[in-house]
Structure formats: C-alpha cells, structure tokens
C-alpha cells in the first residue's frame, strides 16, 4: 500500500519589492528515497496588487555518491505583477 506525506515551505517578502515578473527563486527538497514520487505546487498569496501567477519548472533529481538524494526546482513569477509571497506545497508518495 502506498503512503502519502504532505508539507510546505513558504516565502514572504519582508519589504515592498516582492518577486518581480520574470524573476525566480531556486529551491531544494532533500531527504527523499529512491522510489518516492514528488508533486509540487506554488500557491501565491492573494493581495490587492493584482493577479499573481507562479510556475514551477526546472525540476531535477540528484543522488550523490553517499546515497543522499535531493530534488531541485525553480519558482518563477510568470504573471504581470509582483508576488508578495507564496507557499510551495508538496506531496511525497512512497510504497
């Protein structure tokens, strides 16, 4: 039977700049096993600045010589206005 775990990480701009259109943040998710499957979603905070649209891309998996595993991915603002904050939600399925 498969097991499902969920979690999230957040980013909120402490100032007024935000994540500008076309700009990106790089993330790392570590501690995964060889047979685990990961699903990712970036959910922007809603605000009065307008429609915020985020994209997750450039998903990469790494295993080093000691067996440690990491997934790398990029969150990019593909919308017309700054994103003031967001959550990266993930689910990990393992058997």
C-alpha positions in Angstrom: 0.0 0.0 0.0 1.3 3.5 -0.8 1.9 6.1 1.8 1.3 9.8 1.2 3.1 12.6 3.1 2.4 16.3 2.6 4.2 19.5 3.6 5.1 23.0 2.5 7.7 25.8 2.6 6.9 29.5 2.4 8.5 32.7 1.2 7.1 36.1 2.1 8.8 39.4 1.1 9.7 41.4 4.2 9.7 44.6 2.2 7.8 46.1 -0.8 9.8 44.5 -3.6 8.3 41.1 -3.9 9.1 38.5 -6.5 9.1 40.6 -9.7 7.7 39.4 -13.0 10.3 37.2 -14.7 12.3 36.7 -11.5 12.8 33.3 -9.9 13.7 31.5 -6.7 15.6 28.2 -6.6 14.5 25.6 -4.0 15.9 22.3 -2.7 13.9 19.4 -1.3 16.1 16.8 0.4 15.8 13.5 2.3 14.0 11.6 -0.4 14.3 7.9 -1.1 15.0 6.3 -4.5 11.4 5.1 -5.0 9.5 8.2 -3.8 7.4 10.3 -6.1 7.1 14.1 -5.5 4.3 16.5 -6.7 4.8 20.3 -6.3 2.6 23.3 -6.5 3.3 27.0 -5.8 0.4 29.0 -4.4 0.7 32.8 -4.3 -0.7 34.9 -1.5 -3.6 36.9 -2.7 -3.3 40.7 -2.4 -4.5 43.9 -3.9 -1.5 44.1 -6.3 -3.3 42.1 -9.0 -3.3 38.7 -10.5 -0.2 36.7 -9.4 0.8 33.7 -11.4 3.7 31.4 -10.4 5.3 28.5 -12.3 7.4 25.6 -11.1 10.0 24.5 -13.6 13.4 23.0 -14.0 12.8 20.0 -11.7 15.9 18.0 -11.2 16.8 14.9 -9.2 20.2 14.2 -7.7 21.8 11.3 -5.9 25.3 11.7 -4.6 27.9 9.0 -4.0 26.9 8.5 -0.4 23.2 7.9 -1.4 21.8 11.2 -0.3 19.0 12.4 -2.6 17.8 15.9 -3.5 15.3 17.5 -5.8 15.9 21.0 -7.2 13.3 23.2 -8.7 12.6 26.8 -9.6 9.6 29.0 -8.8 9.2 31.8 -11.4 6.8 34.7 -11.4 5.2 34.5 -14.8 2.4 37.0 -14.1 2.1 40.7 -14.8 2.7 42.0 -11.2 5.0 41.2 -8.2 4.2 38.3 -6.0 4.3 39.3 -2.3 4.7 35.8 -1.0 3.9 32.1 -1.8 3.8 28.6 -0.4 5.4 25.7 -2.1 3.2 22.7 -1.3 4.4 19.2 -1.9 3.2 15.7 -1.6 5.5 12.6 -1.5 4.2 9.2 -2.3 6.1 6.1 -1.4 5.3 2.4 -1.5 
